[in-house]
Every structure is written in C-alpha cells, then in structure tokens.
C-alpha cells in the first residue's frame, strides 16, 4: 500500500479551489476530468463540474472533486483518504475490514477508469476511498 492521499470535496467550487491551491502551493493541476467527460449518465447541470483532478507539487498530492448532484456537501463528507492498493486481495481485505463495524458508501466494483474501487466510512466516521488500478 502506498501513502494515503487527501481527497477534498467541494460543492460546485472545485475549479475555484484548484486555481487557488495552484497559486498558493505553486503547484500543477493534472488529470482534470469533468462529469460531462466521464463515461456514465450525468445530469446536464453537472457537465462542467469536476469529477476528478489532482494537484501536485513535489511530494504534495491532493485529489479534488465536486459532489455529484443530489449528494450535498456536509461537514464530515468533504474529505476522505485515498489508499492506492497493490492487489485485488489487499483491496478486498481492507474493504471488508473497514466495513465490518463501518458502512459501505460505494460497493467494491470495476470502474470506467480501469480500477477496482470502493468507498467506506469506518466506525470512527473517517471516509476511505480504496482504489486498485489493474
């Protein structure tokens, strides 16, 4: 398993936040994709919202997204920790262990970005994005 990466969620302000952090940290925005560019059904009002982006400066890495329409931003769901797993067995073990006393926010599944992915809230309220790129 690699380092945990902070994933910041915004309510329609991700592009503004990215520009701010790019300036403040003198960083580079990479991998920017909007909901409209993704290969799944998206409401018209979400087409220009950020589905996923990264901002990098040296060893600093932040991931950023806007919430999907119908999933309002609330204190506590505006940040999660991303774990890049090294195997199918590792992601399954982590998912099952974190769900044991916690709850699944998104079942483990194959994704359009070529990974197995799941989202979990542990029993302490911490949200985890588990990703295994195949």
C-alpha positions as a Markdown table, in Angstrom:
| # | Residue | x | y | z |
|---|---|---|---|---|
| 1 | Unk | 0.0 | 0.0 | 0.0 |
| 2 | Unk | 1.2 | 3.5 | -0.8 |
| 3 | Unk | 0.8 | 6.7 | 1.1 |
| 4 | Unk | -2.8 | 7.9 | 2.0 |
| 5 | Unk | -3.8 | 10.9 | -0.2 |
| 6 | Unk | -6.2 | 13.6 | 1.0 |
| 7 | Unk | -9.3 | 13.8 | -1.3 |
| 8 | Unk | -11.1 | 17.2 | -1.0 |
| 9 | Unk | -14.8 | 17.5 | -2.0 |
| 10 | Unk | -16.4 | 20.8 | -3.0 |
| 11 | Unk | -20.0 | 21.8 | -3.7 |
| 12 | Unk | -19.6 | 23.3 | -7.2 |
| 13 | Unk | -16.3 | 25.2 | -6.3 |
| 14 | Unk | -13.7 | 22.6 | -7.2 |
| 15 | Unk | -12.3 | 24.6 | -10.2 |
| 16 | Unk | -12.1 | 27.7 | -8.0 |
| 17 | Unk | -10.4 | 25.7 | -5.2 |
| 18 | Unk | -7.9 | 24.2 | -7.7 |
| 19 | Unk | -6.9 | 27.6 | -9.1 |
| 20 | Unk | -6.4 | 28.9 | -5.5 |
| 21 | Unk | -4.3 | 25.9 | -4.4 |
| 22 | Unk | -2.3 | 26.0 | -7.7 |
| 23 | Unk | -1.4 | 29.6 | -6.9 |
| 24 | Unk | -0.8 | 29.1 | -3.1 |
| 25 | Unk | 1.3 | 26.0 | -3.4 |
| 26 | Unk | 2.8 | 26.9 | -6.8 |
| 27 | Unk | 1.6 | 23.5 | -7.9 |
| 28 | Unk | 0.4 | 21.9 | -11.1 |
| 29 | Unk | -3.2 | 20.7 | -11.8 |
| 30 | Unk | -3.2 | 17.3 | -13.6 |
| 31 | Unk | -5.8 | 14.7 | -14.6 |
| 32 | Unk | -8.7 | 17.1 | -14.6 |
| 33 | Unk | -11.9 | 15.4 | -15.8 |
| 34 | Unk | -15.4 | 16.8 | -15.6 |
| 35 | Unk | -18.6 | 14.8 | -15.0 |
| 36 | Unk | -19.6 | 15.6 | -18.6 |
| 37 | Unk | -16.4 | 13.9 | -19.9 |
| 38 | Unk | -17.0 | 10.7 | -18.0 |
| 39 | Unk | -18.5 | 7.6 | -19.4 |
| 40 | Unk | -21.6 | 7.4 | -17.3 |
| 41 | Unk | -25.0 | 9.2 | -17.2 |
| 42 | Unk | -24.7 | 12.7 | -15.9 |
| 43 | Unk | -27.3 | 15.4 | -15.4 |
| 44 | Unk | -26.8 | 18.4 | -17.6 |
| 45 | Unk | -26.1 | 20.7 | -14.7 |
| 46 | Unk | -23.1 | 18.6 | -13.7 |
| 47 | Unk | -21.4 | 18.5 | -17.1 |
| 48 | Unk | -18.8 | 21.2 | -16.2 |
| 49 | Unk | -18.3 | 20.2 | -12.5 |
| 50 | Unk | -15.0 | 18.4 | -11.6 |
| 51 | Unk | -15.3 | 14.7 | -11.4 |
| 52 | Unk | -11.6 | 14.2 | -10.5 |
| 53 | Unk | -8.5 | 16.3 | -10.5 |
| 54 | Unk | -5.0 | 16.1 | -8.9 |
| 55 | Unk | -2.8 | 18.9 | -7.8 |
| 56 | Unk | 0.9 | 18.2 | -7.4 |
| 57 | Unk | 4.0 | 20.0 | -6.1 |
| 58 | Unk | 7.0 | 17.8 | -5.3 |
| 59 | Unk | 5.7 | 15.1 | -2.9 |
| 60 | Unk | 2.5 | 17.0 | -2.2 |
| 61 | Unk | -0.5 | 15.4 | -3.8 |
| 62 | Unk | -4.2 | 16.4 | -3.3 |
| 63 | Unk | -7.2 | 15.0 | -5.1 |
| 64 | Unk | -10.2 | 17.2 | -5.7 |
| 65 | Unk | -13.8 | 16.7 | -6.9 |
| 66 | Unk | -17.2 | 18.4 | -6.8 |
| 67 | Unk | -20.0 | 16.5 | -5.2 |
| 68 | Unk | -22.5 | 14.8 | -7.7 |
| 69 | Unk | -25.9 | 16.5 | -7.9 |
| 70 | Unk | -28.2 | 15.1 | -5.2 |
| 71 | Unk | -25.3 | 14.4 | -2.9 |
| 72 | Unk | -25.0 | 17.6 | -0.9 |
| 73 | Unk | -21.7 | 18.6 | 0.8 |
| 74 | Unk | -21.9 | 18.2 | 4.6 |
| 75 | Unk | -19.3 | 18.7 | 7.2 |
| 76 | Unk | -17.5 | 15.3 | 7.5 |
| 77 | Unk | -18.0 | 14.2 | 3.9 |
| 78 | Unk | -15.8 | 16.9 | 2.4 |
| 79 | Unk | -12.6 | 15.0 | 2.8 |
| 80 | Unk | -11.6 | 11.4 | 2.5 |
| 81 | Unk | -8.3 | 9.5 | 2.4 |
| 82 | Unk | -7.4 | 7.6 | -0.7 |
| 83 | Unk | -5.5 | 4.3 | -0.4 |
| 84 | Unk | -3.9 | 3.0 | -3.6 |
| 85 | Unk | -3.9 | -0.7 | -3.1 |
| 86 | Unk | -1.4 | -3.1 | -4.6 |
| 87 | Unk | -3.6 | -6.2 | -5.3 |
| 88 | Unk | -7.2 | -7.4 | -5.5 |
| 89 | Unk | -6.7 | -9.3 | -2.3 |
| 90 | Unk | -5.5 | -6.2 | -0.5 |
| 91 | Unk | -8.4 | -4.0 | -1.6 |
| 92 | Unk | -10.9 | -6.8 | -0.7 |
| 93 | Unk | -9.3 | -7.3 | 2.8 |
| 94 | Unk | -9.3 | -3.5 | 3.5 |
| 95 | Unk | -12.8 | -3.0 | 2.3 |
| 96 | Unk | -14.2 | -5.9 | 4.4 |
| 97 | Unk | -12.3 | -4.9 | 7.5 |
| 98 | Unk | -13.3 | -1.2 | 7.3 |
| 99 | Unk | -17.0 | -2.2 | 6.6 |
| 100 | Unk | -17.1 | -4.7 | 9.5 |
| 101 | Unk | -18.0 | -2.0 | 12.0 |
| 102 | Unk | -18.5 | 0.8 | 9.5 |
| 103 | Unk | -20.6 | 1.2 | 6.3 |
| 104 | Unk | -20.1 | 0.9 | 2.6 |
| 105 | Unk | -20.7 | 4.2 | 0.7 |
| 106 | Unk | -19.9 | 2.5 | -2.6 |
| 107 | Unk | -19.6 | -1.2 | -3.1 |
| 108 | Unk | -16.3 | -2.6 | -4.5 |
| 109 | Unk | -16.7 | -2.5 | -8.3 |
| 110 | Unk | -14.8 | -2.3 | -11.6 |
| 111 | Unk | -14.8 | 1.3 | -12.8 |
| 112 | Unk | -14.6 | 3.1 | -16.1 |
| 113 | Unk | -11.1 | 4.3 | -15.2 |
| 114 | Unk | -9.7 | 0.8 | -15.2 |
| 115 | Unk | -9.6 | 0.1 | -11.4 |
| 116 | Unk | -11.4 | -1.7 | -8.7 |
| 117 | Unk | -12.8 | 0.9 | -6.4 |
| 118 | Unk | -14.9 | 1.2 | -3.2 |
| 119 | Unk | -15.7 | 3.8 | -0.7 |
| 120 | Unk | -16.2 | 3.1 | 3.0 |
| 121 | Unk | -16.9 | 5.1 | 6.2 |
| 122 | Unk | -15.3 | 3.4 | 9.2 |
| 123 | Unk | -16.9 | 3.3 | 12.6 |
| 124 | Unk | -15.0 | 6.5 | 13.6 |
| 125 | Unk | -16.6 | 8.4 | 10.8 |
| 126 | Unk | -13.5 | 8.5 | 8.6 |
| 127 | Unk | -14.1 | 8.1 | 4.8 |
| 128 | Unk | -11.8 | 5.9 | 2.8 |
| 129 | Unk | -11.5 | 5.7 | -1.0 |
| 130 | Unk | -10.0 | 2.3 | -1.9 |
| 131 | Unk | -8.5 | 2.0 | -5.4 |
| 132 | Unk | -6.6 | -0.8 | -7.1 |
| 133 | Unk | -5.5 | 0.1 | -10.7 |
| 134 | Unk | -5.4 | -3.0 | -12.8 |
